[in-house]
Amino acid sequence: MLKHFLKNRIISCLGLLLVSGWAVAADEPDLSIVDDYKVNAGDIIYVSVWKEEGMEGEVLIRPDGKFSFPLAGDIMAKGQSIEDIRRILTERLSRYIPELVVSVAILQVAGNKVFVIGQVNRPGEILVNPQIDILQALSIAGGTTPFAEVEDIKVLRRTDQGLITIPFSYGDIEKGKNLEQNIMLKAGDVVVVP
């Protein structure tokens, strides 16, 4: 019981350290990974067409993963990089606008969320900027409660084939075994701590 209590305190302390640094990181995104970031529903991007009045502004990515833009229609943004979106817009708009210059930037990564539920001190959603692993998510959630079954934690992930379950054993990680199970979480993942 003492070992479990100490483990929870360590996770909680790490969570406080991570959260205090996280607030700064959330305001100042790491630009080195923005090029690789894949857009999610709920994100906000900025689109600008050079020298074209009325063809610029903030765009919210809808829940279906798409956004609408004048002359280009609906564009699937979910799962696309900023460069992919710029390329699609350029292709669609080049039919109507000669010497086209399109700029696309990500303004807010509000759609990049994971969720932690169950026997943690602060269950809820976590805005991921840019990526975190399972241990980091547990730490941000304030660590596990004394009643948590830390050997039976699961990650629920939606894929094209349906919902999958990814097992996670905190005890293995604590012993330095099976470290590969501490995977990077993806937008929409749910960490379940029974």
C-alpha positions in Angstrom: 0.0 0.0 0.0 2.9 2.4 0.8 4.5 1.6 -2.5 1.3 2.4 -4.3 0.9 5.6 -2.3 4.4 6.8 -3.1 4.0 5.9 -6.8 0.8 8.1 -6.9 2.6 11.0 -5.2 5.5 10.8 -7.7 3.0 10.8 -10.6 1.2 13.8 -9.0 4.4 15.7 -8.5 5.5 15.0 -12.1 2.0 16.2 -13.2 2.4 19.5 -11.4 5.8 20.1 -12.9 4.6 19.2 -16.4 1.4 21.3 -16.1 3.4 24.3 -14.9 5.7 24.0 -18.0 2.7 23.0 -20.1 1.0 26.4 -19.8 4.0 28.1 -21.4 4.2 25.4 -24.1 0.5 25.7 -24.9 1.0 29.4 -25.6 4.1 29.0 -27.7 3.9 26.0 -30.0 7.1 24.2 -31.0 7.3 25.3 -34.6 9.7 22.5 -35.5 6.9 20.0 -35.5 4.1 22.2 -37.0 5.1 21.1 -40.5 4.4 17.5 -39.5 1.2 18.2 -37.6 -2.0 16.8 -39.1 -5.1 19.0 -38.8 -8.0 17.8 -36.6 -11.7 18.8 -36.4 -11.9 21.9 -34.1 -8.5 23.3 -35.2 -8.5 26.9 -36.6 -6.4 27.7 -39.6 -5.7 31.0 -41.5 -6.0 31.0 -45.2 -4.9 34.0 -47.4 -4.9 34.4 -51.2 -2.5 37.2 -52.1 -4.0 40.2 -53.8 -7.6 38.8 -53.6 -10.0 40.9 -51.6 -12.3 38.8 -49.4 -10.3 35.6 -49.8 -8.6 35.5 -46.4 -9.5 34.8 -42.9 -9.7 32.3 -40.0 -11.3 29.0 -40.8 -12.7 26.5 -38.3 -12.3 22.9 -39.2 -15.8 21.4 -38.8 -16.6 18.2 -36.9 -16.7 16.3 -40.2 -13.1 17.3 -40.8 -13.8 19.7 -43.6 -13.9 23.5 -44.2 -15.4 25.6 -47.0 -13.6 28.3 -48.9 -14.8 30.6 -51.7 -14.4 29.1 -55.2 -12.8 26.0 -53.7 -15.8 24.4 -52.1 -15.5 21.9 -49.3 -12.0 20.7 -48.5 -11.1 17.7 -46.3 -8.6 19.0 -43.8 -8.6 16.3 -41.2 -5.4 14.3 -41.4 -3.8 16.7 -43.8 -0.7 18.8 -43.1 -0.8 22.6 -43.6 1.3 22.1 -46.8 -1.2 19.5 -48.1 -4.1 22.0 -47.5 -2.2 24.8 -49.3 -1.5 22.5 -52.2 -5.2 21.5 -52.5 -6.4 25.1 -52.3 -3.8 26.2 -55.0 -5.0 23.4 -57.3 -8.7 24.3 -56.9 -8.3 28.1 -57.1 -5.8 28.1 -60.0 -8.7 27.6 -62.4 -10.1 31.0 -61.4 -7.1 33.1 -60.3 -4.0 33.6 -62.4 -0.6 33.9 -60.7 -2.0 32.5 -57.5 -0.2 32.7 -54.2 -2.0 30.9 -51.3 -0.8 30.9 -47.7 -2.1 28.6 -45.0 -1.1 28.7 -41.3 -2.3 26.9 -38.2 -3.6 29.3 -35.6 -5.0 27.0 -32.9 -4.7 23.3 -32.3 -8.0 23.1 -30.3 -9.0 19.8 -32.0 -5.9 17.9 -30.8 -7.3 16.5 -27.5 -7.0 13.3 -25.6 -9.1 12.3 -22.6 -8.2 10.6 -19.3 -11.1 9.0 -17.3 -11.5 6.7 -14.3 -9.3 6.5 -11.2 -7.2 9.7 -11.7 -7.2 12.8 -9.6 -8.2 15.2 -12.4 -10.1 13.3 -15.1 -11.0 15.2 -18.3 -9.7 16.4 -21.6 -6.1 17.4 -22.3 -5.2 19.8 -25.1 -2.1 18.2 -26.7 0.4 20.6 -28.1 1.9 18.8 -29.9 2.2 15.2 -28.6 2.2 13.4 -25.3 2.6 9.8 -24.3 0.5 7.8 -21.8 2.7 8.6 -18.7 2.6 12.3 -19.5 -1.2 12.2 -19.8 -1.5 10.4 -16.5 0.8 13.0 -14.9 -1.2 15.9 -16.3 -4.3 14.2 -14.9 -2.8 14.4 -11.4 -1.7 10.8 -11.2 -3.8 7.8 -10.2 -5.9 7.5 -7.1 -5.1 4.9 -4.4 -7.9 2.7 -5.8 -6.6 2.6 -9.4 -5.8 -0.8 -11.0 -2.6 0.5 -12.6 -1.8 -2.9 -14.2 -5.0 -2.7 -16.2 -4.9 0.7 -17.8 -6.2 0.8 -21.4 -6.1 3.3 -24.3 -9.2 3.4 -26.5 -8.5 4.5 -30.1 -10.7 4.9 -33.1 -9.3 3.6 -36.3 -10.7 3.1 -39.8 -11.3 -0.6 -38.7 -13.2 0.5 -35.6 -12.5 1.0 -31.9 -9.3 -0.8 -30.6 -7.9 -1.3 -27.1 -4.3 -0.8 -26.3 -3.2 -2.3 -22.9 -0.8 -0.4 -20.6 0.8 -1.7 -17.4 2.2 1.0 -15.2 4.0 -1.7 -13.1 6.0 -2.8 -16.1 7.1 0.8 -16.9 8.0 1.3 -13.2 10.3 -1.7 -13.4 11.8 -0.5 -16.7 10.2 -3.3 -18.7 8.1 -3.1 -21.9 8.8 0.6 -22.3 7.5 0.5 -25.9 3.9 0.3 -24.5 4.2 4.0 -23.4 3.0 5.1 -26.8 2.4 8.6 -28.1 -1.3 9.4 -27.9 -3.3 10.5 -30.9 -6.1 13.1 -31.0 -9.3 11.5 -29.7 -7.6 8.8 -27.6 -9.2 7.9 -24.3 -7.0 6.7 -21.4 -9.1 4.5 -19.1 -7.8 3.9 -15.6 -10.1 1.4 -13.8 
